[in-house]
Amino acid sequence: MIIYLLLFWEFFKTGLFAVGGGLATLPFLYNIASRFDWFTAFDISNMIAIAESTPGPIGVNMATYAGFSAGGIPGAFIATCGLIIPSFLCILIISRFLERFNDSFYVKSAFYGIRPAVAGLIFAIWIGLILNCFFPDGLFVSNIWAHIDYKSILLFLGVFIALQKTNFHPAAFIALSAVLGIAFKF
Amino acid sequence: MRELWDLFFTFSRVGLFTFGGGYAMIPMLQKEVVSNKGWITEEELLDYYAISQCTPGVIAVNAATFIGHRRRGFWGGLFATAGVVFPSFVIISILAVFIHNFSDIEWVQHAFSGIRAAVCALILSAAIRLVKAGVRDAKGVCIFVLACIISFLTSLSPIYITLVAALVGILFKKLSEGKT
Protein backbone atom coordinates (compact mmCIF):
# COMPACT_ATOMS: atom_id res chain seq x y z
CA MET A 1 0.00 0.00 0.00
CA ILE A 2 2.74 2.40 0.99
CA ILE A 3 4.39 2.03 -2.43
CA TYR A 4 1.23 3.32 -4.13
CA LEU A 5 1.10 6.36 -1.87
CA LEU A 6 4.76 7.04 -2.60
CA LEU A 7 4.22 6.59 -6.35
CA PHE A 8 1.30 8.98 -6.27
CA TRP A 9 3.22 11.58 -4.28
CA GLU A 10 6.36 11.43 -6.44
CA PHE A 11 4.44 11.74 -9.71
CA PHE A 12 2.17 14.38 -8.22
CA LYS A 13 5.26 16.51 -7.54
CA THR A 14 6.50 15.82 -11.08
CA GLY A 15 3.17 16.90 -12.56
CA LEU A 16 3.09 20.00 -10.41
CA PHE A 17 6.57 21.28 -11.21
CA ALA A 18 7.34 20.02 -14.71
CA VAL A 19 6.31 23.02 -16.81
CA GLY A 20 6.64 22.81 -20.59
CA GLY A 21 5.60 19.37 -21.68
CA GLY A 22 6.62 15.74 -21.43
CA LEU A 23 10.38 16.11 -21.69
CA ALA A 24 10.32 18.56 -18.77
CA THR A 25 9.48 15.55 -16.59
CA LEU A 26 12.93 14.03 -17.26
CA PRO A 27 14.91 15.75 -14.49
CA PHE A 28 12.24 14.65 -12.01
CA LEU A 29 12.39 11.07 -13.22
CA TYR A 30 16.19 10.97 -12.81
CA ASN A 31 15.70 12.32 -9.31
CA ILE A 32 13.16 9.56 -8.54
CA ALA A 33 15.54 6.95 -9.96
CA SER A 34 18.28 8.12 -7.61
CA ARG A 35 16.08 7.90 -4.51
CA PHE A 36 13.97 4.78 -5.11
CA ASP A 37 14.67 1.40 -6.67
CA TRP A 38 11.56 1.50 -8.91
CA PHE A 39 13.65 1.98 -12.02
CA THR A 40 17.24 2.94 -12.85
CA ALA A 41 18.68 5.84 -14.83
CA PHE A 42 19.37 3.32 -17.60
CA ASP A 43 15.67 2.35 -17.65
CA ILE A 44 14.83 6.01 -18.26
CA SER A 45 16.68 6.08 -21.58
CA ASN A 46 14.70 2.96 -22.54
CA MET A 47 11.50 4.66 -21.48
CA ILE A 48 12.27 7.68 -23.66
CA ALA A 49 12.71 5.41 -26.68
CA ILE A 50 9.42 3.64 -25.93
CA ALA A 51 7.57 6.85 -25.06
CA GLU A 52 8.69 8.42 -28.32
CA SER A 53 7.83 5.42 -30.45
CA THR A 54 4.32 4.90 -29.11
CA PRO A 55 1.34 7.19 -29.54
CA GLY A 56 0.33 9.53 -26.76
CA PRO A 57 1.85 12.37 -24.79
CA ILE A 58 5.44 11.51 -23.80
CA GLY A 59 4.99 12.60 -20.18
CA VAL A 60 2.00 10.30 -19.73
CA ASN A 61 3.83 7.39 -21.36
CA MET A 62 6.80 7.92 -19.05
CA ALA A 63 4.60 7.98 -15.93
CA THR A 64 2.67 4.88 -17.01
CA TYR A 65 5.88 2.98 -17.79
CA ALA A 66 7.64 4.04 -14.59
CA GLY A 67 4.57 3.28 -12.48
CA PHE A 68 4.30 -0.12 -14.11
CA SER A 69 7.92 -1.03 -13.40
CA ALA A 70 7.39 -0.06 -9.78
CA GLY A 71 3.96 -1.55 -9.07
CA GLY A 72 2.31 -3.31 -12.01
CA ILE A 73 -1.00 -2.12 -13.49
CA PRO A 74 -2.21 -0.42 -10.27
CA GLY A 75 1.16 1.32 -10.05
CA ALA A 76 0.83 2.51 -13.65
CA PHE A 77 -2.67 3.84 -12.95
CA ILE A 78 -1.69 5.63 -9.76
CA ALA A 79 1.47 7.20 -11.23
CA THR A 80 -0.50 8.44 -14.26
CA CYS A 81 -3.21 9.93 -12.02
CA GLY A 82 -0.55 11.55 -9.84
CA LEU A 83 1.03 13.15 -12.89
CA ILE A 84 -2.25 14.48 -14.27
CA ILE A 85 -4.12 15.72 -11.19
CA PRO A 86 -2.04 18.87 -10.45
CA SER A 87 -2.28 20.17 -14.02
CA PHE A 88 -5.95 19.18 -14.21
CA LEU A 89 -6.77 21.36 -11.19
CA CYS A 90 -4.54 24.15 -12.44
CA ILE A 91 -6.25 24.25 -15.85
CA LEU A 92 -9.72 24.18 -14.29
CA ILE A 93 -8.86 27.30 -12.28
CA ILE A 94 -7.39 29.12 -15.30
CA SER A 95 -10.31 28.14 -17.53
CA ARG A 96 -12.81 29.49 -14.94
CA PHE A 97 -10.77 32.68 -14.69
CA LEU A 98 -10.70 33.13 -18.47
CA GLU A 99 -14.45 32.54 -18.73
CA ARG A 100 -14.94 35.49 -16.43
CA PHE A 101 -12.28 37.81 -17.87
CA ASN A 102 -12.47 36.85 -21.54
CA ASP A 103 -13.58 40.31 -22.58
CA SER A 104 -11.14 42.22 -20.41
CA PHE A 105 -8.79 44.55 -22.25
CA TYR A 106 -5.70 42.97 -20.70
CA VAL A 107 -6.63 39.37 -21.46
CA LYS A 108 -7.49 40.26 -25.06
CA SER A 109 -4.31 42.27 -25.61
CA ALA A 110 -2.16 39.59 -24.01
CA PHE A 111 -3.52 37.00 -26.42
CA TYR A 112 -3.03 39.44 -29.30
CA GLY A 113 0.69 39.18 -28.51
CA ILE A 114 0.71 35.51 -27.53
CA ARG A 115 -0.93 34.09 -30.69
CA PRO A 116 1.83 35.03 -33.16
CA ALA A 117 4.48 34.05 -30.60
CA VAL A 118 3.02 30.57 -30.17
CA ALA A 119 2.77 30.17 -33.94
CA GLY A 120 6.48 31.14 -34.01
CA LEU A 121 7.34 28.59 -31.31
CA ILE A 122 5.58 25.84 -33.26
CA PHE A 123 7.48 26.82 -36.41
CA ALA A 124 10.74 26.66 -34.45
CA ILE A 125 9.87 23.14 -33.28
CA TRP A 126 9.09 22.23 -36.88
CA ILE A 127 12.48 23.47 -38.10
CA GLY A 128 14.18 21.29 -35.49
CA LEU A 129 12.08 18.26 -36.46
CA ILE A 130 12.67 18.69 -40.18
CA LEU A 131 16.45 19.05 -39.77
CA ASN A 132 16.48 15.87 -37.68
CA CYS A 133 14.35 14.08 -40.22
CA PHE A 134 16.25 15.13 -43.38
CA PHE A 135 19.76 15.08 -41.85
CA PRO A 136 19.70 12.21 -39.33
CA ASP A 137 23.49 12.43 -38.89
CA GLY A 138 23.48 16.19 -38.23
CA LEU A 139 24.49 19.12 -40.41
CA PHE A 140 28.18 19.05 -39.51
CA VAL A 141 29.39 15.94 -41.30
CA SER A 142 31.78 15.73 -44.22
CA ASN A 143 30.12 15.14 -47.60
CA ILE A 144 26.66 16.17 -46.41
CA TRP A 145 24.96 15.03 -49.64
CA ALA A 146 25.61 11.42 -48.78
CA HIS A 147 23.94 11.86 -45.40
CA ILE A 148 20.64 13.29 -46.58
CA ASP A 149 17.62 11.06 -46.01
CA TYR A 150 16.06 11.39 -49.50
CA LYS A 151 13.29 8.89 -48.78
CA SER A 152 12.08 11.03 -45.88
CA ILE A 153 12.17 14.18 -48.01
CA LEU A 154 10.05 12.50 -50.68
CA LEU A 155 7.53 11.21 -48.14
CA PHE A 156 7.41 14.63 -46.45
CA LEU A 157 6.71 16.39 -49.76
CA GLY A 158 4.13 13.78 -50.77
CA VAL A 159 2.20 14.10 -47.50
CA PHE A 160 2.42 17.89 -47.51
CA ILE A 161 1.04 18.19 -51.05
CA ALA A 162 -1.68 15.62 -50.33
CA LEU A 163 -2.69 17.64 -47.24
CA GLN A 164 -3.24 20.74 -49.36
CA LYS A 165 -5.16 18.93 -52.12
CA THR A 166 -7.25 16.44 -50.16
CA ASN A 167 -9.24 16.36 -46.96
CA PHE A 168 -8.08 13.04 -45.48
CA HIS A 169 -7.75 12.62 -41.73
CA PRO A 170 -4.20 13.14 -40.34
CA ALA A 171 -4.43 9.62 -38.87
CA ALA A 172 -4.67 8.20 -42.41
CA PHE A 173 -1.36 9.83 -43.31
CA ILE A 174 0.28 8.51 -40.15
CA ALA A 175 -0.90 4.96 -40.85
CA LEU A 176 0.14 5.16 -44.51
CA SER A 177 3.59 6.53 -43.67
CA ALA A 178 4.17 3.73 -41.14
CA VAL A 179 3.39 1.17 -43.85
CA LEU A 180 5.65 2.97 -46.36
CA GLY A 181 8.38 3.18 -43.72
CA ILE A 182 8.31 -0.59 -43.26
CA ALA A 183 7.92 -1.39 -46.97
CA PHE A 184 10.81 0.81 -48.11
CA LYS A 185 13.01 0.34 -45.03
CA PHE A 186 13.25 4.00 -44.00
CA MET B 1 -24.00 12.35 -21.09
CA ARG B 2 -23.69 11.77 -24.82
CA GLU B 3 -21.52 14.81 -25.29
CA LEU B 4 -19.27 13.68 -22.43
CA TRP B 5 -18.61 10.37 -24.21
CA ASP B 6 -18.19 12.28 -27.43
CA LEU B 7 -15.44 14.28 -25.68
CA PHE B 8 -13.87 11.06 -24.36
CA PHE B 9 -13.76 9.31 -27.74
CA THR B 10 -12.70 12.39 -29.69
CA PHE B 11 -9.74 12.92 -27.38
CA SER B 12 -8.96 9.19 -27.42
CA ARG B 13 -8.52 9.47 -31.17
CA VAL B 14 -6.29 12.51 -30.67
CA GLY B 15 -4.22 10.64 -28.07
CA LEU B 16 -3.96 7.54 -30.25
CA PHE B 17 -2.45 9.44 -33.18
CA THR B 18 -0.19 11.86 -31.32
CA PHE B 19 3.35 10.70 -31.99
CA GLY B 20 5.98 12.84 -30.28
CA GLY B 21 5.47 15.82 -28.02
CA GLY B 22 2.40 17.95 -27.41
CA TYR B 23 2.90 19.90 -30.66
CA ALA B 24 2.29 16.67 -32.61
CA MET B 25 -1.33 16.72 -31.45
CA ILE B 26 -2.06 20.09 -33.10
CA PRO B 27 -2.88 18.63 -36.56
CA MET B 28 -5.19 16.08 -34.90
CA LEU B 29 -6.87 18.76 -32.78
CA GLN B 30 -7.39 20.96 -35.84
CA LYS B 31 -9.08 18.12 -37.69
CA GLU B 32 -11.17 16.68 -34.85
CA VAL B 33 -11.98 19.63 -32.61
CA VAL B 34 -11.85 22.63 -34.96
CA SER B 35 -12.97 21.28 -38.39
CA ASN B 36 -15.13 18.24 -37.55
CA LYS B 37 -16.80 19.23 -34.28
CA GLY B 38 -16.50 23.01 -34.40
CA TRP B 39 -15.99 23.03 -30.62
CA ILE B 40 -13.34 25.77 -30.77
CA THR B 41 -11.81 28.14 -33.36
CA GLU B 42 -8.21 28.21 -34.65
CA GLU B 43 -7.57 31.30 -32.50
CA GLU B 44 -8.84 29.55 -29.37
CA LEU B 45 -6.63 26.56 -30.21
CA LEU B 46 -3.61 28.90 -30.17
CA ASP B 47 -4.73 30.44 -26.86
CA TYR B 48 -5.27 27.08 -25.17
CA TYR B 49 -2.00 25.71 -26.49
CA ALA B 50 -0.18 28.78 -25.17
CA ILE B 51 -1.70 28.35 -21.71
CA SER B 52 -1.07 24.60 -21.71
CA GLN B 53 2.57 25.24 -22.45
CA CYS B 54 2.97 27.72 -19.60
CA THR B 55 1.18 25.69 -16.93
CA PRO B 56 2.57 22.65 -15.14
CA GLY B 57 2.01 19.23 -16.63
CA VAL B 58 1.94 17.57 -20.01
CA ILE B 59 0.88 19.96 -22.82
CA ALA B 60 -1.45 17.50 -24.57
CA VAL B 61 -3.24 16.68 -21.32
CA ASN B 62 -3.60 20.34 -20.37
CA ALA B 63 -5.07 21.18 -23.78
CA ALA B 64 -7.58 18.32 -23.43
CA THR B 65 -8.61 19.48 -19.94
CA PHE B 66 -9.00 23.02 -21.22
CA ILE B 67 -11.17 22.22 -24.24
CA GLY B 68 -13.25 19.70 -22.27
CA HIS B 69 -13.85 22.21 -19.47
CA ARG B 70 -14.83 24.89 -21.95
CA ARG B 71 -17.40 22.57 -23.51
CA ARG B 72 -18.97 20.91 -20.49
CA GLY B 73 -17.47 22.27 -17.25
CA PHE B 74 -15.74 20.00 -14.73
CA TRP B 75 -17.03 16.68 -16.13
CA GLY B 76 -16.19 17.74 -19.66
CA GLY B 77 -12.62 18.39 -18.53
CA LEU B 78 -12.46 15.04 -16.78
CA PHE B 79 -13.79 13.02 -19.73
CA ALA B 80 -11.54 14.78 -22.26
CA THR B 81 -8.49 14.26 -20.03
CA ALA B 82 -9.30 10.59 -19.43
CA GLY B 83 -9.81 10.20 -23.18
CA VAL B 84 -6.46 11.64 -24.23
CA VAL B 85 -4.60 9.49 -21.67
CA PHE B 86 -6.52 6.24 -22.21
CA PRO B 87 -4.83 4.92 -25.41
CA SER B 88 -1.29 5.51 -24.18
CA PHE B 89 -2.11 3.95 -20.82
CA VAL B 90 -3.36 0.77 -22.48
CA ILE B 91 -0.56 0.61 -25.07
CA ILE B 92 2.27 1.22 -22.58
CA SER B 93 0.86 -1.31 -20.12
CA ILE B 94 0.66 -3.95 -22.86
CA LEU B 95 4.20 -3.21 -24.03
CA ALA B 96 5.53 -3.28 -20.48
CA VAL B 97 4.01 -6.73 -19.92
CA PHE B 98 4.82 -8.43 -23.22
CA ILE B 99 7.55 -6.71 -25.20
CA HIS B 100 10.63 -5.50 -23.41
CA ASN B 101 12.72 -4.37 -26.35
CA PHE B 102 9.88 -2.87 -28.39
CA SER B 103 11.86 0.09 -29.72
CA ASP B 104 14.74 -2.18 -30.84
CA ILE B 105 12.57 -4.16 -33.26
CA GLU B 106 13.70 -3.41 -36.80
CA TRP B 107 10.32 -2.90 -38.47
CA VAL B 108 9.16 -0.69 -35.60
CA GLN B 109 12.14 1.57 -36.26
CA HIS B 110 11.33 1.70 -40.00
CA ALA B 111 7.68 2.48 -39.28
CA PHE B 112 8.66 5.34 -36.99
CA SER B 113 11.12 6.82 -39.47
CA GLY B 114 8.21 6.95 -41.91
CA ILE B 115 5.86 8.42 -39.31
CA ARG B 116 8.40 11.11 -38.41
CA ALA B 117 8.49 12.37 -42.02
CA ALA B 118 4.67 12.45 -42.16
CA VAL B 119 4.45 14.22 -38.77
CA CYS B 120 6.80 16.93 -40.13
CA ALA B 121 4.40 17.52 -43.03
CA LEU B 122 1.35 17.50 -40.71
CA ILE B 123 2.93 20.01 -38.34
CA LEU B 124 4.00 22.32 -41.17
CA SER B 125 0.50 22.31 -42.59
CA ALA B 126 -0.97 22.90 -39.10
CA ALA B 127 1.51 25.70 -38.40
CA ILE B 128 0.59 27.49 -41.64
CA ARG B 129 -3.09 27.44 -40.62
CA LEU B 130 -2.20 28.75 -37.16
CA VAL B 131 -0.15 31.59 -38.63
CA LYS B 132 -3.12 32.58 -40.82
CA ALA B 133 -5.35 32.57 -37.73
CA GLY B 134 -2.98 34.23 -35.29
CA VAL B 135 -0.83 36.70 -37.24
CA ARG B 136 -3.06 39.59 -38.21
CA ASP B 137 -0.79 42.60 -38.85
CA ALA B 138 2.81 43.79 -39.19
CA LYS B 139 3.33 43.74 -35.41
CA GLY B 140 2.14 40.17 -35.37
CA VAL B 141 4.64 39.26 -38.08
CA CYS B 142 7.44 40.80 -35.97
CA ILE B 143 6.41 38.83 -32.88
CA PHE B 144 6.09 35.65 -34.94
CA VAL B 145 9.54 35.96 -36.55
CA LEU B 146 11.28 36.95 -33.32
CA ALA B 147 9.69 34.16 -31.29
CA CYS B 148 10.61 31.62 -33.95
CA ILE B 149 14.25 32.74 -34.22
CA ILE B 150 14.83 33.10 -30.48
CA SER B 151 13.25 29.76 -29.74
CA PHE B 152 15.21 27.98 -32.48
CA LEU B 153 18.62 29.48 -31.70
CA THR B 154 18.55 29.61 -27.91
CA SER B 155 17.46 27.16 -25.25
CA LEU B 156 15.25 29.80 -23.63
CA SER B 157 12.11 28.21 -22.23
CA PRO B 158 8.95 28.80 -24.32
CA ILE B 159 7.29 30.00 -21.12
CA TYR B 160 9.38 33.18 -21.04
CA ILE B 161 8.82 33.82 -24.75
CA THR B 162 5.06 33.45 -24.27
CA LEU B 163 5.02 35.72 -21.21
CA VAL B 164 7.09 38.42 -22.93
CA ALA B 165 4.79 38.21 -25.95
CA ALA B 166 1.79 38.74 -23.66
CA LEU B 167 3.40 41.88 -22.22
CA VAL B 168 4.31 43.11 -25.72
CA GLY B 169 0.70 42.52 -26.80
CA ILE B 170 -0.63 44.63 -23.91
CA LEU B 171 1.97 47.33 -24.62
CA PHE B 172 1.08 47.49 -28.35
CA LYS B 173 -2.64 47.72 -27.60
CA LYS B 174 -2.06 50.41 -24.94
CA LEU B 175 0.01 52.46 -27.38
CA SER B 176 -2.47 52.19 -30.23
CA GLU B 177 -5.28 53.01 -27.78
CA GLY B 178 -3.38 56.17 -26.78
CA LYS B 179 -3.18 57.24 -30.43
CA THR B 180 -6.89 56.99 -31.20
Interface residues (C-beta under 8 A of the other chain):
Chain A: G15 L16 F17 A18 V19 G20 G21 G22 L23 T25 N46 A49 I50 A51 E52 S53 T54 P55 G56 P57 I58 G59 V60 N61 T64 Y65 F68 S69 I73 A76 F77 T80 L83 I84 P86 S87 F88 C90 I91 L92 I94 S95 L98 E99 F105 Y106 K108 S109 A110 F111 Y112 G113 I114 R115 P116 A117 V118 A119 G120 L121 I122 F123 A124 I125 W126 I127 G128 L129 I130 N132 C133 D149 K151 S152 I153 L155 F156 L157 G158 V159 F160 L163 Q164 H169 P170 A171 F173 I174 L176 S177 A178 V179 L180 G181 I182 F184 K185 F186
Chain B: R13 G15 L16 F17 T18 F19 G20 G21 G22 Y23 M25 I26 P27 M28 K31 E43 L46 D47 Y49 A50 I51 S52 Q53 C54 T55 P56 G57 V58 I59 A60 V61 N62 T65 F66 H69 R70 F74 G77 L78 T81 V84 V85 P87 S88 F89 I91 I92 S93 L95 A96 F102 S103 W107 V108 Q109 H110 A111 F112 S113 G114 I115 R116 A117 A118 V119 C120 A121 L122 I123 L124 S125 A126 A127 L130 V131 A133 G134 V135 G140 V141 I143 F144 V145 L146 A147 C148 I149 S151 F152 S157 P158 I159 I161 T162 V164 A165 A166 L167 V168 G169 I170 F172 K173 K174
